[in-house]
Structure formats: C-alpha cells, structure tokens
Amino acid sequence: QVRLVESGGGSVQAGGSLRLSCAASGMIFSISGMRWYRQAPGKQRELVAAVTSGGSTNYSDSVAGRFTISRNHARNTAYLQMNSLTPEDTAKYYCNADWKATSYWGRGTQVTVSS
C-alpha cells in the first residue's frame, strides 16, 4: 500500500523559511516522479514543484527562485525547501506521486505565513 506522509509545516513570518518533507512507502521511490501541490482556502489546488526520478525539476512561476524541490532516494523522501515566504504562500501543501497508473496523495501539511 502506497503511503505519502508530509511533515514540516508550521507558522512563520514573512521572509522566513520552512522545509517540507514527504516520506514515501509502498512504492519504488527511485523510479517515481514526485510533486508538491498547495491549496489555499477558496482556491483550486495548484502544482508548485515537481522532480523526476532523474532529478529534473520544474516550478510554478509563483515560487521559482524561492522554492527548491529535491529528493533523497536512500530515505525515500522528497523535500520542498521554501525561502522568502510571503503571506500568499499560506496554504495546505500536499505531496503527490504516481505509481502503477494510480495517483497518490498525502494528507497535507499546513503552512501559514504572517505579515
């Protein structure tokens, strides 16, 4: 059974940093792309960052240059380093991965940025 468990969210002031983690199990982590999404109240879920199995990355325009996605195959964990946070980054952040034609989601971790 595939499980994705996010951690690392919290409350931070504008300009601060947080690092989110996504621990994966029940899948071969090394051959799966990993993605971070976020959803703010009243808004649609949006893709924030993605990393392929080979380490290629992609970012939304709103976070490019501030966020960094990475992965550690030995730990079966993906990360999202978030710097220069603004109140507009306030949202619940979700980890996502596809495995055997099924898309899996974690339960999310809340990030709140105060001005």
C-alpha positions in Angstrom: 0.0 0.0 0.0 1.4 3.3 -1.1 1.6 6.0 1.6 2.8 9.5 1.4 3.3 11.4 4.7 4.1 15.1 4.7 5.7 17.0 7.6 7.5 20.2 8.3 4.7 22.7 8.0 4.0 25.4 10.5 3.7 29.2 11.1 6.4 31.6 10.0 6.7 35.3 9.5 7.1 36.8 6.0 10.7 36.4 4.8 11.2 33.2 6.7 11.8 29.6 5.6 10.4 26.2 6.0 11.4 22.8 4.7 8.7 20.3 4.0 9.3 16.5 3.8 7.3 13.8 2.1 8.1 10.3 3.2 7.0 7.6 0.7 6.4 3.9 1.3 4.9 1.0 -0.6 6.4 2.0 -3.9 9.7 2.1 -5.7 10.6 5.6 -4.9 13.6 5.9 -7.1 11.6 5.5 -10.3 8.6 7.7 -9.5 8.3 11.4 -10.1 7.3 13.4 -7.1 5.3 16.6 -6.9 4.3 19.2 -4.4 0.9 20.9 -4.7 -0.8 23.5 -2.5 -4.3 24.6 -1.9 -5.3 27.9 -0.2 -8.8 28.4 1.2 -11.3 29.1 -1.6 -8.8 28.3 -4.3 -8.0 25.4 -6.6 -5.1 23.1 -5.8 -2.1 24.2 -7.8 1.1 22.5 -8.8 4.1 24.1 -7.0 7.1 22.0 -7.9 8.0 18.6 -9.5 11.0 16.4 -9.6 11.5 13.5 -11.9 13.2 10.2 -11.0 16.3 11.5 -12.6 16.3 14.7 -10.6 15.0 17.2 -13.2 12.9 19.9 -11.6 10.1 22.2 -12.6 8.5 25.1 -10.7 5.4 27.3 -10.9 6.2 30.9 -11.7 5.0 32.0 -8.3 7.7 30.1 -6.4 10.5 29.8 -8.9 13.7 31.2 -7.4 12.4 30.8 -3.8 11.5 27.2 -3.5 13.6 24.1 -4.2 12.4 20.6 -4.6 14.7 17.7 -4.0 14.7 14.0 -3.3 16.8 11.5 -1.3 16.5 8.0 -2.7 18.1 6.4 0.3 15.5 7.8 2.6 12.5 7.5 0.2 11.8 11.2 0.9 11.1 14.2 -1.2 11.7 17.8 0.2 10.5 21.2 -0.5 12.7 24.0 0.7 10.8 27.2 0.9 12.6 30.5 1.3 11.5 34.2 1.3 8.0 33.1 2.2 5.1 35.6 1.8 1.5 35.5 3.1 0.5 34.5 -0.4 2.3 31.1 0.2 -0.2 30.3 3.0 -1.9 27.1 2.1 -2.0 23.4 2.8 0.8 21.6 1.0 0.3 18.1 -0.5 2.8 15.6 -1.7 1.8 13.6 -4.9 3.2 10.7 -6.7 2.0 8.3 -9.5 2.6 4.6 -9.1 1.3 1.9 -11.4 -1.2 4.2 -13.1 -2.6 5.5 -9.8 -2.1 8.9 -8.4 -1.4 9.0 -4.6 -1.7 11.9 -2.2 -0.6 12.6 1.3 -2.9 14.3 3.8 -1.1 17.6 3.6 0.7 19.9 5.9 -0.3 23.4 6.7 1.9 26.4 6.0 0.9 29.8 7.4 2.9 32.9 6.7 2.1 36.1 8.6 3.0 39.6 7.5 
